[in-house]
Amino acid sequence: MIVQSERLPGSLARLEIELDQARVDREIDRAYKRLANRVVIPGFRRGKAPRVLVERSLGEGGLLQEAIQELVPEAISDALQQENLQVAGEPESYNQLGTEPFRFEVTVPLVPTVTLGDYKAVRAERQPIEVTDEEVDEVIERLRERETTWTTPDPSRPAQMGDQVVMDIQDFIENESPSEVQEDYTVVLGEGELLPELEGQLIGAEESGDYEYSVTLPEDHPDEEAAGKPARFKVHVKSVKEKVQPELDDDFARRVGEDVQTMDELRTRVRENLEARKASEERERLVDDVLSKMVETSTVEMPDVLVEREVDHRIEHLESEMRSSGLTLDQYLQFTNRSREDLRSELIEPSRERLQRGLVLSEIARAEGIEVSEEELQRERSRLMRGIDESELDNVRQILDSDEWRNRMRSDAYDRKVLNHVVQIATGEPLDAVTSEAEDEPVQESDVEILDAISEIDDDQTPDGAVAQASEEAAAGVAPAAPEAGAEQTAGEQQSV
């Protein structure tokens, strides 16, 4: 077998392979024996027809095409071994170049190659973490909004700015047919939910009153056909309610805070939680900055097949998240007005960047000789065992001592060690403070995934104490409260308290 290989851009290799005729003949003979048992030749039992008749039945080149199905994959495997090439995926379709001798070419994706630049010259700075009184006040105010109630004024009065108005509303645009009545349409005057011209006319409306308002729709109205046209709105006001907010006193602090007794304690807790969140955000920003700069100094070549594979993985993860929310991916895409093709296109570059970072980080780890010792692995195991209820220790110990979990713990410890190292190169100090085995290191947020996975393996015997402790660390310590009617809260706000 003669092999000529050529490296191509994008971590690809082109192979031109020529096979010995004797090898081709042997495979054609085996192909004849396989097909002779499947081809029906009148006058002959299966497998007994002469080769010439079998070839005539299959058509010119039929035996060769059957033989190629075995020849080509075997030849590619032998050629890769001969040329000492490591592939990252299936080869592309081959292109036959000749039959005597049998020659073909094929392109194969190779494992990525990383050429590190001067990553040790990368520099980055930590940004100070500061929480202002105004930020604490904002969180306290959002907590206060969660306890807001809407009540009918006593004595009753007309609507004014800041009131909640519930109404039935119907619009008439020029000479078009009126729209359907929107019942129980709820707005808070002053929050910009209605056209300013219409909202202004609702000031002074009274409960149970019927009104008709005229406005000219703006030129930038979402409905292009209605933009700029005159419109009438018929409104029946069902209720007018005013906002009632709780006093910011110790009773309020005890209602919204976990294990707090006074407003001073609540403000301290909120400040601590904001500081913890900002510290986490700064940690992510710093890692992103360092890795981006180190990737910029390096050259990474990888085949597109790896990027496509990463995109597939991320789509599968998104589908799993959608299922846990009671949706399908197609429903989610419909809601966001996108197609699967749009989603794939959006994920290409982020997936490529993710792979580049991982490859560069792994290459730096190899260059720096970073490994996780057995002592470090046992330290990781001991840390996860802290806080486990005595009655569950044997069960958890058995789980953590399995090969699967030893690998997971080693991987987690390795990732932290590598990140600490590269950040120390760029800033002069590690990403996280290094703790000794003797220190009482709490369960960290990164451990929640590990403990949750243990829960999935053996839900009935999960160490509840450890999971509760980890959850409290991640939840930042303020008791969740169900929002009152008319009050909303974003996920970001929940994390901030």
C-alpha positions as CSV (number, residue, x, y, z in Angstrom):
1,M,0.0,0.0,0.0
2,I,1.3,3.4,-1.0
3,V,0.2,6.4,1.0
4,Q,0.7,10.1,0.4
5,S,-0.5,12.5,3.0
6,E,-0.9,16.2,3.0
7,R,-1.8,18.5,5.9
8,L,-4.6,21.0,5.1
9,P,-5.7,24.1,7.0
10,G,-8.3,23.6,9.7
11,S,-6.6,20.5,11.2
12,L,-7.5,18.3,8.2
13,A,-5.3,15.8,6.2
14,R,-5.7,14.6,2.7
15,L,-4.7,11.0,2.1
16,E,-4.1,9.5,-1.3
17,I,-4.0,5.7,-1.0
18,E,-3.0,3.1,-3.6
19,L,-3.7,-0.5,-2.9
20,D,-1.7,-3.6,-3.9
21,Q,-3.5,-5.5,-6.7
22,A,-3.2,-8.7,-4.7
23,R,-5.0,-7.2,-1.8
24,V,-7.8,-5.9,-4.1
25,D,-8.1,-9.4,-5.8
26,R,-8.4,-11.1,-2.4
27,E,-11.2,-8.8,-1.3
28,I,-13.0,-9.2,-4.7
29,D,-12.8,-12.9,-4.2
30,R,-14.4,-12.6,-0.7
31,A,-17.0,-10.3,-2.2
32,Y,-17.8,-13.0,-4.8
33,K,-18.3,-15.6,-2.1
34,R,-20.6,-13.3,-0.1
35,L,-22.7,-12.3,-3.1
36,A,-22.9,-15.8,-4.6
37,N,-25.0,-16.8,-1.6
38,R,-27.4,-13.9,-2.2
39,V,-27.7,-13.6,-6.0
40,V,-30.2,-15.9,-7.7
41,I,-28.8,-17.4,-10.9
42,P,-31.3,-19.6,-12.8
43,G,-30.2,-23.2,-13.0
44,F,-27.8,-23.0,-10.1
45,R,-28.1,-23.4,-6.4
46,R,-27.2,-20.5,-4.2
47,G,-23.5,-20.1,-3.9
48,K,-22.7,-22.5,-6.8
49,A,-23.0,-20.2,-9.8
50,P,-19.8,-19.5,-11.7
51,R,-18.1,-16.2,-10.9
52,V,-18.5,-14.9,-14.5
53,L,-22.3,-15.3,-14.2
54,V,-22.4,-13.6,-10.8
55,E,-20.4,-10.7,-12.2
56,R,-22.7,-10.5,-15.3
57,S,-25.7,-10.5,-13.0
58,L,-24.3,-7.6,-10.8
59,G,-23.2,-5.5,-13.8
60,E,-19.8,-4.2,-14.6
61,G,-17.8,-3.4,-11.5
62,G,-20.3,-4.9,-9.2
63,L,-17.9,-7.1,-7.4
64,L,-15.4,-4.3,-7.0
65,Q,-18.0,-2.0,-5.5
66,E,-18.9,-4.7,-3.0
67,A,-15.2,-5.2,-2.2
68,I,-14.7,-1.5,-1.8
69,Q,-17.1,-1.4,1.2
70,E,-14.5,-3.5,3.1
71,L,-11.3,-2.2,1.4
72,V,-11.7,1.5,1.9
73,P,-12.3,1.6,5.6
74,E,-9.5,-0.9,6.3
75,A,-7.2,1.0,4.0
76,I,-7.9,4.3,5.7
77,S,-7.3,2.8,9.1
78,D,-4.0,1.3,8.0
79,A,-2.9,4.6,6.3
80,L,-3.7,6.6,9.5
81,Q,-1.6,4.2,11.5
82,Q,1.2,4.2,8.9
83,E,1.3,8.1,8.8
84,N,0.9,8.3,12.6
85,L,-2.2,10.5,12.3
86,Q,-4.9,10.8,15.0
87,V,-8.4,11.6,13.8
88,A,-11.1,13.5,15.6
89,G,-14.0,12.1,13.6
90,E,-15.2,10.1,10.7
91,P,-13.5,10.8,7.3
92,E,-15.3,12.5,4.5
93,S,-16.6,10.6,1.5
94,Y,-13.7,9.1,-0.5
95,N,-13.0,9.9,-4.2
96,Q,-12.0,7.1,-6.4
97,L,-9.0,8.0,-8.6
98,G,-8.4,4.7,-10.5
99,T,-9.1,1.0,-10.6
100,E,-5.8,-0.5,-12.0
101,P,-4.2,0.0,-9.5
102,F,-7.1,0.9,-7.2
103,R,-6.5,4.4,-6.0
104,F,-8.6,6.8,-4.0
105,E,-8.3,10.0,-1.9
106,V,-10.0,11.0,1.3
107,T,-10.0,13.9,3.7
108,V,-9.9,13.2,7.4
109,P,-10.4,15.5,10.4
110,L,-7.4,15.4,12.8
111,V,-7.3,16.1,16.5
112,P,-6.8,19.8,17.2
113,T,-3.3,21.2,17.4
114,V,-2.4,24.0,19.8
115,T,0.6,26.2,19.6
116,L,1.0,28.2,22.7
117,G,2.2,31.8,22.5
118,D,3.8,33.7,25.3
119,Y,1.0,33.1,27.8
120,K,3.2,33.8,30.7
121,A,3.4,37.4,29.6
122,V,-0.4,37.8,30.0
123,R,-1.4,40.3,32.6
124,A,-4.8,41.1,34.1
125,E,-6.1,43.1,37.1
126,R,-8.7,42.4,39.7
127,Q,-11.4,45.0,40.0
128,P,-12.4,46.1,43.5
129,I,-15.6,44.8,44.9
130,E,-17.8,47.6,46.4
131,V,-21.4,47.7,47.4
132,T,-22.9,51.1,47.8
133,D,-25.7,52.2,50.2
134,E,-27.8,52.9,47.1
135,E,-27.5,49.3,45.9
136,V,-28.6,48.0,49.3
137,D,-31.5,50.5,49.3
138,E,-32.6,49.2,45.8
139,V,-32.7,45.6,47.0
140,I,-34.6,46.6,50.2
141,E,-37.1,48.5,48.0
142,R,-37.6,45.4,45.7
143,L,-38.2,43.3,48.9
144,R,-40.7,46.0,49.9
145,E,-42.4,45.8,46.5
146,R,-42.9,42.1,47.0
147,E,-45.1,42.9,50.0
148,T,-47.0,45.6,48.2
149,T,-50.8,45.3,48.3
150,W,-53.5,47.0,46.3
151,T,-56.5,48.3,48.2
152,T,-59.6,50.4,47.4
153,P,-59.2,53.9,48.7
154,D,-61.4,54.8,51.6
155,P,-63.1,57.1,51.0
156,S,-63.4,56.2,47.3
157,R,-61.8,58.7,44.9
158,P,-61.0,59.1,41.2
159,A,-57.9,57.5,39.7
160,Q,-54.6,59.3,40.1
161,M,-51.0,58.6,39.0
162,G,-49.6,55.4,40.6
163,D,-53.0,53.8,41.0
164,Q,-53.9,50.3,39.7
165,V,-56.8,50.5,37.3
166,V,-58.7,47.3,36.2
167,M,-61.0,47.9,33.2
168,D,-62.7,46.4,30.1
169,I,-61.3,48.2,27.0
170,Q,-62.2,48.1,23.3
171,D,-60.6,50.1,20.5
172,F,-62.0,51.5,17.3
173,I,-59.4,52.5,14.7
174,E,-60.7,54.9,12.0
175,N,-63.5,53.1,10.0
176,E,-62.3,49.5,10.8
177,S,-64.3,47.0,12.8
178,P,-63.9,47.4,16.5
179,S,-61.6,45.0,18.3
180,E,-62.8,42.4,20.8
181,V,-63.3,43.7,24.3
182,Q,-60.3,43.0,26.5
183,E,-61.7,42.2,29.9
184,D,-60.0,42.8,33.2
185,Y,-57.2,44.7,31.5
186,T,-54.9,45.9,34.4
187,V,-52.5,48.8,34.3
188,V,-50.6,50.9,36.9
189,L,-50.9,54.5,35.8
190,G,-47.5,56.1,35.3
191,E,-45.6,52.9,34.4
192,G,-46.0,53.4,30.7
193,E,-48.1,50.4,29.8
194,L,-50.5,52.5,27.8
195,L,-50.1,55.2,25.2
196,P,-49.3,58.4,27.1
197,E,-52.3,60.2,25.5
198,L,-54.7,57.5,26.7
199,E,-53.0,57.1,30.1
200,G,-53.3,60.8,30.8
201,Q,-57.1,60.7,30.1
202,L,-57.6,57.9,32.6
203,I,-56.5,60.2,35.4
204,G,-59.8,61.2,37.1
205,A,-61.7,58.0,36.0
206,E,-63.9,56.5,38.7
207,E,-64.9,53.0,39.6
208,S,-67.9,51.7,37.6
209,G,-67.6,54.6,35.2
210,D,-67.9,54.3,31.4
211,Y,-65.7,56.5,29.3
212,E,-64.7,57.1,25.7
213,Y,-61.3,58.5,24.8
214,S,-59.9,59.7,21.4
215,V,-56.2,59.6,20.5
216,T,-54.1,59.6,17.4
217,L,-51.9,56.5,17.3
218,P,-48.1,57.3,17.0
219,E,-46.3,56.8,13.7
220,D,-44.0,54.2,15.3
221,H,-47.0,52.1,16.5
222,P,-46.2,48.3,16.3
223,D,-49.2,47.8,14.0
224,E,-47.9,49.5,10.8
225,E,-51.4,49.6,9.3
226,A,-52.8,51.5,12.3
227,A,-49.8,53.8,12.8
228,G,-50.8,57.5,12.6
229,K,-54.5,56.8,12.5
230,P,-57.1,58.3,14.8
231,A,-58.6,55.8,17.3
232,R,-61.3,55.7,20.0
233,F,-61.2,53.7,23.1
234,K,-64.3,52.6,25.1
235,V,-63.5,51.9,28.7
236,H,-65.5,50.5,31.6
237,V,-63.5,51.0,34.8
238,K,-64.0,48.1,37.2
239,S,-61.8,49.1,40.0
240,V,-59.4,51.8,41.2
241,K,-56.9,50.7,43.8
242,E,-54.0,52.5,45.5
243,K,-50.6,51.0,46.4
244,V,-50.0,50.2,50.1
245,Q,-46.4,49.5,51.0
246,P,-45.2,48.1,54.4
247,E,-43.2,50.2,56.8
248,L,-39.5,49.5,56.7
249,D,-39.3,48.4,60.3
250,D,-38.1,45.4,62.3
251,D,-41.4,43.5,61.6
252,F,-40.8,43.9,57.9
253,A,-37.2,42.6,58.3
254,R,-38.4,39.5,60.1
255,R,-40.9,38.8,57.4
256,V,-38.6,39.0,54.4
257,G,-35.3,37.9,56.0
258,E,-34.1,34.6,57.2
259,D,-32.7,34.6,60.7
260,V,-32.8,38.4,60.9
261,Q,-34.5,40.3,63.7
262,T,-33.9,44.0,62.8
263,M,-33.7,46.3,59.8
264,D,-30.0,46.8,60.6
265,E,-29.4,43.0,60.4
266,L,-31.4,42.8,57.1
267,R,-29.3,45.6,55.6
268,T,-26.1,43.8,56.7
269,R,-27.4,40.5,55.2
270,V,-28.3,42.2,51.9
271,R,-24.9,43.9,51.8
272,E,-23.1,40.6,52.4
273,N,-25.1,38.8,49.7
274,L,-24.5,41.6,47.2
275,E,-20.8,41.4,48.0
276,A,-20.8,37.6,47.5
277,R,-22.6,38.0,44.1
278,K,-20.2,40.7,43.0
279,A,-17.3,38.6,44.0
280,S,-18.7,35.7,41.9
281,E,-19.2,38.0,39.0
282,E,-15.7,39.4,39.3
283,R,-14.3,35.9,39.5
284,E,-16.1,35.1,36.2
285,R,-14.9,38.3,34.6
286,L,-11.3,37.8,35.6
287,V,-11.3,34.2,34.3
288,D,-12.8,35.3,31.1
289,D,-10.3,38.1,30.7
290,V,-7.3,35.9,31.4
291,L,-8.4,33.0,29.1
292,S,-9.3,35.4,26.3
293,K,-5.8,36.9,26.4
294,M,-4.1,33.6,26.6
295,V,-6.1,32.3,23.6
296,E,-5.2,35.4,21.7
297,T,-1.5,34.6,22.1
298,S,-2.0,31.0,20.9
299,T,-2.9,29.3,17.6
300,V,-5.6,26.6,17.6
301,E,-6.4,24.5,14.6
302,M,-9.4,22.2,14.9
303,P,-11.7,20.7,12.3
304,D,-15.2,22.0,11.9
305,V,-16.6,18.6,12.9
306,L,-15.6,19.3,16.5
307,V,-17.4,22.6,16.5
308,E,-20.5,20.9,15.0
309,R,-20.3,18.3,17.7
310,E,-20.1,21.0,20.4
311,V,-23.1,22.7,18.9
312,D,-25.0,19.4,19.0
313,H,-24.1,19.0,22.6
314,R,-25.3,22.5,23.5
315,I,-28.6,22.0,21.7
316,E,-29.1,18.7,23.5
317,H,-28.5,20.5,26.8
318,L,-31.0,23.2,25.8
319,E,-33.6,20.6,24.9
320,S,-33.1,19.0,28.3
321,E,-33.6,22.4,30.0
322,M,-36.8,23.0,28.0
323,R,-38.2,19.6,28.9
324,S,-37.6,20.3,32.6
325,S,-39.6,23.5,32.1
326,G,-42.5,21.6,30.4
327,L,-41.6,22.9,26.9
328,T,-40.2,21.4,23.7
329,L,-37.3,23.0,21.9
330,D,-39.5,23.7,18.9
331,Q,-42.0,25.6,21.2
332,Y,-39.2,27.6,22.6
333,L,-37.9,28.5,19.2
334,Q,-41.4,29.5,18.1
335,F,-41.7,31.8,21.1
336,T,-38.4,33.4,20.2
337,N,-39.2,33.6,16.5
338,R,-36.2,31.4,15.5
339,S,-35.6,28.2,13.5
340,R,-33.3,25.4,14.3
341,E,-31.0,26.7,11.6
342,D,-31.0,30.1,13.3
343,L,-30.1,28.4,16.6
344,R,-27.2,26.5,15.1
345,S,-25.9,29.6,13.5
346,E,-26.0,31.5,16.8
347,L,-24.1,28.7,18.5
348,I,-21.3,28.2,16.1
349,E,-19.0,31.0,17.3
350,P,-19.6,30.5,21.0
351,S,-19.0,26.8,20.6
352,R,-15.8,27.5,18.7
353,E,-14.6,29.9,21.4
354,R,-15.5,27.4,24.2
355,L,-13.4,24.7,22.5
356,Q,-10.5,27.0,21.9
357,R,-10.4,28.0,25.5
358,G,-10.6,24.4,26.7
359,L,-7.8,23.3,24.3
360,V,-5.5,26.2,25.2
361,L,-6.1,25.7,28.9
362,S,-5.4,21.9,28.6
363,E,-2.2,22.7,26.7
364,I,-1.0,25.2,29.3
365,A,-1.8,22.6,32.0
366,R,0.4,20.1,30.2
367,A,3.2,22.6,29.7
368,E,3.1,23.5,33.4
369,G,2.9,19.9,34.5
370,I,-0.3,20.4,36.4
371,E,-1.7,17.1,37.9
372,V,-3.9,16.1,40.8
373,S,-2.1,14.0,43.3
374,E,-3.8,11.3,45.3
375,E,-3.4,13.5,48.4
376,E,-5.3,16.3,46.7
377,L,-8.0,13.9,45.6
378,Q,-8.4,12.7,49.1
379,R,-8.6,16.3,50.3
380,E,-11.4,16.9,47.8
381,R,-13.2,13.8,49.1
382,S,-12.8,14.9,52.7
383,R,-14.1,18.3,51.9
384,L,-17.3,16.9,50.4
385,M,-17.7,14.6,53.3
386,R,-17.9,17.5,55.8
387,G,-21.3,18.1,57.2
388,I,-22.6,14.7,56.1
389,D,-24.9,13.2,58.7
390,E,-23.2,10.3,60.6
391,S,-25.9,7.9,59.5
392,E,-25.3,8.6,55.8
393,L,-21.5,8.6,55.9
394,D,-21.0,5.0,54.8
395,N,-23.4,5.4,51.8
396,V,-21.8,8.6,50.6
397,R,-18.3,7.2,51.2
398,Q,-19.1,4.3,49.0
399,I,-20.4,6.6,46.2
400,L,-17.4,8.9,46.3
401,D,-15.0,5.9,46.2
402,S,-16.5,4.6,43.0
403,D,-14.4,5.0,39.8
404,E,-17.0,7.3,38.3
405,W,-16.9,9.7,41.3
406,R,-13.2,9.5,41.7
407,N,-12.9,10.7,38.1
408,R,-15.4,13.4,38.7
409,M,-13.7,14.7,41.8
410,R,-10.3,14.5,40.1
411,S,-11.7,16.5,37.2
412,D,-13.2,19.1,39.5
413,A,-10.0,19.5,41.5
414,Y,-8.0,19.6,38.3
415,D,-10.1,22.4,36.8
416,R,-9.8,24.5,39.9
417,K,-6.1,23.9,40.1
418,V,-5.6,24.9,36.5
419,L,-7.7,28.1,36.8
420,N,-5.9,29.0,40.0
421,H,-2.6,28.6,38.2
422,V,-3.4,30.6,35.0
423,V,-4.9,33.4,37.1
424,Q,-1.8,33.5,39.3
425,I,0.3,33.8,36.1
426,A,-1.7,36.8,35.1
427,T,-2.3,38.5,38.4
428,G,0.4,37.3,40.8
429,E,-2.1,35.4,43.0
430,P,-4.4,32.4,42.6
431,L,-8.0,32.8,41.6
432,D,-9.3,31.4,44.9
433,A,-7.7,31.4,48.3
434,V,-6.0,28.1,49.0
435,T,-7.1,26.3,52.1
436,S,-5.4,23.6,54.0
437,E,-7.0,20.3,54.8
438,A,-7.3,21.2,58.4
439,E,-9.3,24.4,57.8
440,D,-13.1,24.2,58.0
441,E,-13.8,25.0,54.4
442,P,-17.5,25.2,53.8
443,V,-19.3,23.5,51.0
444,Q,-19.0,25.8,48.0
445,E,-21.5,26.6,45.3
446,S,-19.5,24.4,42.8
447,D,-20.1,21.5,45.1
448,V,-23.9,21.7,44.8
449,E,-23.8,20.0,41.4
450,I,-21.8,17.1,42.9
451,L,-24.1,16.7,45.9
452,D,-27.2,17.0,43.6
453,A,-25.7,14.3,41.4
454,I,-25.2,12.0,44.4
455,S,-28.9,12.7,45.2
456,E,-29.9,11.5,41.7
457,I,-27.9,8.3,42.2
458,D,-29.5,7.4,45.5
459,D,-32.2,9.8,46.3
460,D,-33.5,7.9,49.2
461,Q,-30.2,8.0,51.1
462,T,-29.0,11.5,50.2
463,P,-27.3,13.3,53.1
464,D,-30.0,15.9,53.6
465,G,-27.8,18.0,55.9
466,A,-25.1,18.5,53.3
467,V,-27.6,19.4,50.5
468,A,-29.3,21.8,52.8
469,Q,-26.0,23.4,53.7
470,A,-25.0,23.7,50.1
471,S,-28.4,25.1,49.1
472,E,-28.2,27.8,51.9
473,E,-24.7,28.8,50.7
474,A,-26.0,29.2,47.1
475,A,-29.3,30.9,48.0
476,A,-27.5,33.7,49.8
477,G,-29.5,33.5,53.0
478,V,-32.7,35.7,52.6
479,A,-35.9,33.8,52.9
480,P,-38.0,33.7,49.6
481,A,-41.4,35.3,49.9
482,A,-44.3,34.8,47.5
483,P,-44.9,38.1,45.6
484,E,-48.2,39.8,46.2
485,A,-50.6,40.4,43.4
486,G,-49.3,43.1,41.1
487,A,-45.7,42.7,42.1
488,E,-43.1,41.0,40.0
489,Q,-39.5,40.0,40.6
490,T,-36.8,38.9,38.2
491,A,-34.4,36.0,38.7
492,G,-31.6,38.5,39.1
493,E,-33.4,40.2,41.9
494,Q,-34.0,37.0,43.7
495,Q,-30.3,36.2,43.6
496,S,-29.4,39.7,44.8
497,V,-31.3,39.3,48.1
